[in-house]
């Protein structure tokens, strides 16, 4: 971290990045790409700018409070005052002459900084709406997860075993002086501990690895795929889990990657080519017929449904400053519709996995409970929540098996026998009482 006041150039750059994110609703990663494509900085300088901006947006309520505003939305309208607050936080000399900062009081800002440290939601950058929802959904556990979500995310990559072994990739990383740690609980995950731009390495261009969180890497194995199966990834997006499935299947069998956004499937096709995953075919969901045509056709179905993203707020922290509570309620209806209709692509005896990058039961366990009540042809085999406090991002996954026709018939027969036994039991008791008299 710099030990001096930021230069006027860096201040203007930070102001420009924040303005584009705050006022033009451009995702932060795209804002960075736009700016750093035009402006060439030394890696250390670029890393400094990203760290400062990330912290400011992650704890927007904290910096807004230091700047003299009780609401983040007010702080967003006074970017230069946020930059002054950033200097106060880092104990740097506050820059002079910035527009809109004539009434900024460094003395008051320092007082408010000490006050903010005693207010957990400010200290951890948690908006009020999210805190209320987290407490309601997770109870006492929420405090631990709230703190975890305020931390800087680790970087993980997944070894693409279609092209290299973990040992081979580790040797390449060491030769390139990229620091990493082997993840003990994940077969193909490595944690990158240096600031290297991984996407510029020849290893990435050759498709030897994909950047993917360790928690996300648990979902594809949860589907229990093997070579030769017919697998559907029905909400594939840009294909992070699709590519993992291809590697687990050793490139054998068929993976049908589906999404309602064709541009995401185009990105998937490009990634699949780089990864050497040639058993993937893409299908654009442009009408309900696409799903109906695949009824009972898949050995495995993965439904990584749209969700609130509460499990990945370490990474997507710029999304939390709008009250999304109503959107999440609407999302639960979409999720229920997807699992209701898309589950029918699972053949009898096949496996269905429902997953989200949310840690809220309303999107996870509650959805599974409702689905199983309405679809008795499925039985729950296992479900798991990966929490942000465990180190990576947060995810949920539930594995269900569709009963075969024989299993369904046997279950119905057992249920009928139990019902008959229950109905006959009172009559037998009455007969016994009559005989005693």
Secondary structure, 3 states (H helix, E strand, C coil): CCCCCCCHHHHHHHHHHHHHHHHCCCCHHHHHHHHHHHCCCCHHHHHHHHHHHHHHHHCHHHHHHHCCCCCHHHHHCCHHHHHHHHHHHCCCCCCCCCCCCCCCCHHHHHHHHHHHCCCHHHHCCCCHHHHHHHHHHHCCHHHHHHHHHCCCCCEEEEECCCCCCHHHHHHHHHHCCCCEEECCCCCCEEEECCCCCHHHCHHHHCCCEEECCCCCHHHHHHCCCCCCCEEEECCCCCCHHHHHHHHHCCCCCEEEEEECCHHHHHHHHHHHHHHCCCCEEEEECCCCHHHHCCCCCEEEEEEECCCCCHHHCCCCHHHCCCCCHHHHHHHHHHHHHHHHHHHHHEEEEEEEEEEECCCCHHHCHHHHHHHHHHCCCEEEEEEEEECHHHCCCCEEEEEEEECCHHHHHHHHHHHHHHHHHHHHHHHHHHHHHHHHC
